[in-house]
């Protein structure tokens, strides 16, 4: 069924005075009046998802310089290890690269250890943030145990009353 047929049926159902409604009215203006609660919840969830996506994109954008600095710091640390080893192939980048090839396993272990410690620190911070949010939410009204999956949504309070 096309949009013109739907508009025609709506005009017929509404009766007299409907001819004043322009055919140029946007679809969204006509159908907003017929939005049900599922549509409204879907829009709220969609908006929330977009806000979270924007937040994570912002975090990723802000993390990029930190990632570059961290990589530079790792490079400097590896180069410092090369110097401590007496710069056996000279102070050139090529000499450094030759030494890195020979010590790759040892270097990777040190870098992986540092990354693991960093990851643990970040995850600990995320867990503390999650616990804080859960505490703050529980201070307010306890959220329902509803599941939003496109099917019906049942509020825990409603089922408790039965």
CNS distance restraints for C-alpha pairs under 8 A (distance, minus, plus):
assign (resid   1 and name CA) (resid   5 and name CA) 6.51 0.50 0.50
assign (resid   1 and name CA) (resid   6 and name CA) 7.17 0.50 0.50
assign (resid   2 and name CA) (resid   6 and name CA) 6.61 0.50 0.50
assign (resid   3 and name CA) (resid   7 and name CA) 6.13 0.50 0.50
assign (resid   3 and name CA) (resid  27 and name CA) 7.91 0.50 0.50
assign (resid   4 and name CA) (resid   8 and name CA) 6.06 0.50 0.50
assign (resid   5 and name CA) (resid   9 and name CA) 6.19 0.50 0.50
assign (resid   6 and name CA) (resid  10 and name CA) 6.21 0.50 0.50
assign (resid   7 and name CA) (resid  11 and name CA) 6.12 0.50 0.50
assign (resid   8 and name CA) (resid  12 and name CA) 6.15 0.50 0.50
assign (resid   9 and name CA) (resid  13 and name CA) 6.12 0.50 0.50
assign (resid  10 and name CA) (resid  14 and name CA) 6.17 0.50 0.50
assign (resid  11 and name CA) (resid  15 and name CA) 6.24 0.50 0.50
assign (resid  11 and name CA) (resid  18 and name CA) 5.70 0.50 0.50
assign (resid  11 and name CA) (resid  19 and name CA) 7.61 0.50 0.50
assign (resid  12 and name CA) (resid  18 and name CA) 8.00 0.50 0.50
assign (resid  14 and name CA) (resid  18 and name CA) 6.75 0.50 0.50
assign (resid  21 and name CA) (resid  25 and name CA) 7.53 0.50 0.50
assign (resid  25 and name CA) (resid  29 and name CA) 6.60 0.50 0.50
assign (resid  25 and name CA) (resid  30 and name CA) 7.08 0.50 0.50
assign (resid  26 and name CA) (resid  30 and name CA) 6.74 0.50 0.50
assign (resid  27 and name CA) (resid  31 and name CA) 6.17 0.50 0.50
assign (resid  28 and name CA) (resid  32 and name CA) 5.70 0.50 0.50
assign (resid  29 and name CA) (resid  33 and name CA) 7.44 0.50 0.50
assign (resid  30 and name CA) (resid  34 and name CA) 7.82 0.50 0.50
assign (resid  31 and name CA) (resid  35 and name CA) 6.59 0.50 0.50
assign (resid  35 and name CA) (resid  39 and name CA) 5.94 0.50 0.50
assign (resid  35 and name CA) (resid  40 and name CA) 6.99 0.50 0.50
assign (resid  36 and name CA) (resid  40 and name CA) 6.50 0.50 0.50
assign (resid  37 and name CA) (resid  41 and name CA) 6.08 0.50 0.50
assign (resid  38 and name CA) (resid  42 and name CA) 6.04 0.50 0.50
assign (resid  39 and name CA) (resid  43 and name CA) 6.19 0.50 0.50
assign (resid  40 and name CA) (resid  44 and name CA) 6.23 0.50 0.50
assign (resid  41 and name CA) (resid  45 and name CA) 6.11 0.50 0.50
assign (resid  42 and name CA) (resid  46 and name CA) 5.96 0.50 0.50
assign (resid  43 and name CA) (resid  47 and name CA) 6.02 0.50 0.50
assign (resid  44 and name CA) (resid  48 and name CA) 6.13 0.50 0.50
assign (resid  45 and name CA) (resid  49 and name CA) 6.04 0.50 0.50
assign (resid  46 and name CA) (resid  50 and name CA) 6.19 0.50 0.50
assign (resid  47 and name CA) (resid  51 and name CA) 6.17 0.50 0.50
assign (resid  48 and name CA) (resid  52 and name CA) 6.20 0.50 0.50
assign (resid  49 and name CA) (resid  53 and name CA) 6.05 0.50 0.50
assign (resid  50 and name CA) (resid  54 and name CA) 6.08 0.50 0.50
assign (resid  51 and name CA) (resid  55 and name CA) 6.19 0.50 0.50
assign (resid  52 and name CA) (resid  56 and name CA) 6.18 0.50 0.50
assign (resid  53 and name CA) (resid  57 and name CA) 6.05 0.50 0.50
assign (resid  54 and name CA) (resid  58 and name CA) 6.10 0.50 0.50
assign (resid  55 and name CA) (resid  59 and name CA) 6.23 0.50 0.50
assign (resid  56 and name CA) (resid  60 and name CA) 6.09 0.50 0.50
assign (resid  57 and name CA) (resid  61 and name CA) 6.11 0.50 0.50
assign (resid  58 and name CA) (resid  62 and name CA) 6.12 0.50 0.50
assign (resid  59 and name CA) (resid  63 and name CA) 5.98 0.50 0.50
assign (resid  60 and name CA) (resid  64 and name CA) 6.30 0.50 0.50
assign (resid  61 and name CA) (resid  65 and name CA) 7.98 0.50 0.50
assign (resid  62 and name CA) (resid  66 and name CA) 7.53 0.50 0.50
assign (resid  63 and name CA) (resid  67 and name CA) 6.12 0.50 0.50
assign (resid  64 and name CA) (resid  68 and name CA) 6.33 0.50 0.50
assign (resid  65 and name CA) (resid  69 and name CA) 6.18 0.50 0.50
assign (resid  66 and name CA) (resid  70 and name CA) 6.03 0.50 0.50
assign (resid  67 and name CA) (resid  71 and name CA) 6.19 0.50 0.50
assign (resid  68 and name CA) (resid  72 and name CA) 6.22 0.50 0.50
assign (resid  69 and name CA) (resid  73 and name CA) 6.08 0.50 0.50
assign (resid  70 and name CA) (resid  74 and name CA) 6.15 0.50 0.50
assign (resid  71 and name CA) (resid  75 and name CA) 6.20 0.50 0.50
assign (resid  72 and name CA) (resid  76 and name CA) 6.15 0.50 0.50
assign (resid  73 and name CA) (resid  77 and name CA) 6.09 0.50 0.50
assign (resid  74 and name CA) (resid  78 and name CA) 6.22 0.50 0.50
assign (resid  74 and name CA) (resid 111 and name CA) 7.49 0.50 0.50
assign (resid  75 and name CA) (resid  79 and name CA) 6.14 0.50 0.50
assign (resid  76 and name CA) (resid  80 and name CA) 6.05 0.50 0.50
assign (resid  77 and name CA) (resid  81 and name CA) 6.34 0.50 0.50
assign (resid  78 and name CA) (resid  82 and name CA) 6.38 0.50 0.50
assign (resid  78 and name CA) (resid 107 and name CA) 7.29 0.50 0.50
assign (resid  79 and name CA) (resid  83 and name CA) 6.37 0.50 0.50
assign (resid  79 and name CA) (resid  96 and name CA) 7.17 0.50 0.50
assign (resid  80 and name CA) (resid  84 and name CA) 6.19 0.50 0.50
assign (resid  81 and name CA) (resid  85 and name CA) 6.21 0.50 0.50
assign (resid  82 and name CA) (resid  86 and name CA) 6.70 0.50 0.50
assign (resid  82 and name CA) (resid  87 and name CA) 5.47 0.50 0.50
assign (resid  82 and name CA) (resid  88 and name CA) 7.97 0.50 0.50
assign (resid  82 and name CA) (resid  96 and name CA) 6.83 0.50 0.50
assign (resid  82 and name CA) (resid  99 and name CA) 7.20 0.50 0.50
assign (resid  83 and name CA) (resid  87 and name CA) 4.73 0.50 0.50
assign (resid  87 and name CA) (resid  91 and name CA) 6.31 0.50 0.50
assign (resid  87 and name CA) (resid  95 and name CA) 7.88 0.50 0.50
assign (resid  87 and name CA) (resid  96 and name CA) 7.47 0.50 0.50
assign (resid  88 and name CA) (resid  95 and name CA) 7.68 0.50 0.50
assign (resid  88 and name CA) (resid  99 and name CA) 7.72 0.50 0.50
assign (resid  89 and name CA) (resid  95 and name CA) 4.43 0.50 0.50
assign (resid  89 and name CA) (resid  96 and name CA) 6.73 0.50 0.50
assign (resid  89 and name CA) (resid  98 and name CA) 7.50 0.50 0.50
assign (resid  89 and name CA) (resid  99 and name CA) 7.21 0.50 0.50
assign (resid  90 and name CA) (resid  95 and name CA) 5.64 0.50 0.50
assign (resid  90 and name CA) (resid  96 and name CA) 7.49 0.50 0.50
assign (resid  91 and name CA) (resid  95 and name CA) 6.71 0.50 0.50
assign (resid  91 and name CA) (resid  96 and name CA) 7.11 0.50 0.50
assign (resid  92 and name CA) (resid  96 and name CA) 6.24 0.50 0.50
assign (resid  93 and name CA) (resid  97 and name CA) 6.11 0.50 0.50
assign (resid  94 and name CA) (resid  98 and name CA) 6.29 0.50 0.50
assign (resid  95 and name CA) (resid  99 and name CA) 6.39 0.50 0.50
assign (resid  96 and name CA) (resid 100 and name CA) 6.19 0.50 0.50
assign (resid  97 and name CA) (resid 101 and name CA) 6.20 0.50 0.50
assign (resid  98 and name CA) (resid 102 and name CA) 6.51 0.50 0.50
assign (resid  99 and name CA) (resid 103 and name CA) 6.23 0.50 0.50
assign (resid 100 and name CA) (resid 104 and name CA) 5.45 0.50 0.50
assign (resid 100 and name CA) (resid 107 and name CA) 7.62 0.50 0.50
assign (resid 103 and name CA) (resid 107 and name CA) 6.14 0.50 0.50
assign (resid 104 and name CA) (resid 108 and name CA) 5.98 0.50 0.50
assign (resid 105 and name CA) (resid 109 and name CA) 6.24 0.50 0.50
assign (resid 106 and name CA) (resid 110 and name CA) 6.50 0.50 0.50
assign (resid 107 and name CA) (resid 111 and name CA) 6.21 0.50 0.50
assign (resid 108 and name CA) (resid 112 and name CA) 5.82 0.50 0.50
assign (resid 109 and name CA) (resid 113 and name CA) 6.02 0.50 0.50
assign (resid 110 and name CA) (resid 114 and name CA) 6.29 0.50 0.50
assign (resid 111 and name CA) (resid 115 and name CA) 6.16 0.50 0.50
assign (resid 112 and name CA) (resid 116 and name CA) 6.01 0.50 0.50
assign (resid 113 and name CA) (resid 117 and name CA) 6.29 0.50 0.50
assign (resid 114 and name CA) (resid 118 and name CA) 6.19 0.50 0.50
assign (resid 115 and name CA) (resid 119 and name CA) 5.99 0.50 0.50
assign (resid 116 and name CA) (resid 120 and name CA) 6.17 0.50 0.50
assign (resid 117 and name CA) (resid 121 and name CA) 6.27 0.50 0.50
assign (resid 118 and name CA) (resid 122 and name CA) 6.23 0.50 0.50
assign (resid 119 and name CA) (resid 123 and name CA) 6.06 0.50 0.50
assign (resid 120 and name CA) (resid 124 and name CA) 6.03 0.50 0.50
assign (resid 121 and name CA) (resid 125 and name CA) 6.34 0.50 0.50
assign (resid 122 and name CA) (resid 126 and name CA) 6.23 0.50 0.50
assign (resid 123 and name CA) (resid 127 and name CA) 6.06 0.50 0.50
assign (resid 124 and name CA) (resid 128 and name CA) 6.23 0.50 0.50
assign (resid 125 and name CA) (resid 129 and name CA) 6.18 0.50 0.50
assign (resid 126 and name CA) (resid 130 and name CA) 6.12 0.50 0.50
assign (resid 127 and name CA) (resid 131 and name CA) 6.14 0.50 0.50
assign (resid 128 and name CA) (resid 132 and name CA) 6.14 0.50 0.50
assign (resid 129 and name CA) (resid 133 and name CA) 6.21 0.50 0.50
assign (resid 130 and name CA) (resid 134 and name CA) 6.14 0.50 0.50
assign (resid 131 and name CA) (resid 135 and name CA) 6.15 0.50 0.50
assign (resid 132 and name CA) (resid 136 and name CA) 6.20 0.50 0.50
assign (resid 133 and name CA) (resid 137 and name CA) 6.06 0.50 0.50
assign (resid 134 and name CA) (resid 138 and name CA) 6.06 0.50 0.50
assign (resid 135 and name CA) (resid 139 and name CA) 6.29 0.50 0.50
assign (resid 136 and name CA) (resid 140 and name CA) 6.83 0.50 0.50
assign (resid 137 and name CA) (resid 141 and name CA) 7.01 0.50 0.50
assign (resid 137 and name CA) (resid 142 and name CA) 6.92 0.50 0.50
assign (resid 137 and name CA) (resid 143 and name CA) 7.78 0.50 0.50
assign (resid 138 and name CA) (resid 142 and name CA) 5.32 0.50 0.50
assign (resid 138 and name CA) (resid 143 and name CA) 7.77 0.50 0.50
assign (resid 144 and name CA) (resid 155 and name CA) 5.62 0.50 0.50
assign (resid 144 and name CA) (resid 156 and name CA) 5.61 0.50 0.50
assign (resid 144 and name CA) (resid 157 and name CA) 7.42 0.50 0.50
assign (resid 145 and name CA) (resid 154 and name CA) 7.97 0.50 0.50
assign (resid 145 and name CA) (resid 155 and name CA) 6.46 0.50 0.50
assign (resid 145 and name CA) (resid 156 and name CA) 5.69 0.50 0.50
assign (resid 146 and name CA) (resid 153 and name CA) 5.74 0.50 0.50
assign (resid 146 and name CA) (resid 154 and name CA) 5.57 0.50 0.50
assign (resid 146 and name CA) (resid 155 and name CA) 5.49 0.50 0.50
assign (resid 146 and name CA) (resid 156 and name CA) 6.89 0.50 0.50
assign (resid 147 and name CA) (resid 153 and name CA) 6.01 0.50 0.50
assign (resid 147 and name CA) (resid 154 and name CA) 7.53 0.50 0.50
assign (resid 148 and name CA) (resid 152 and name CA) 7.57 0.50 0.50
assign (resid 148 and name CA) (resid 153 and name CA) 6.17 0.50 0.50
assign (resid 154 and name CA) (resid 158 and name CA) 7.29 0.50 0.50
assign (resid 154 and name CA) (resid 159 and name CA) 7.52 0.50 0.50
assign (resid 155 and name CA) (resid 159 and name CA) 6.73 0.50 0.50
assign (resid 156 and name CA) (resid 160 and name CA) 6.21 0.50 0.50
assign (resid 157 and name CA) (resid 161 and name CA) 6.54 0.50 0.50
assign (resid 158 and name CA) (resid 162 and name CA) 7.04 0.50 0.50
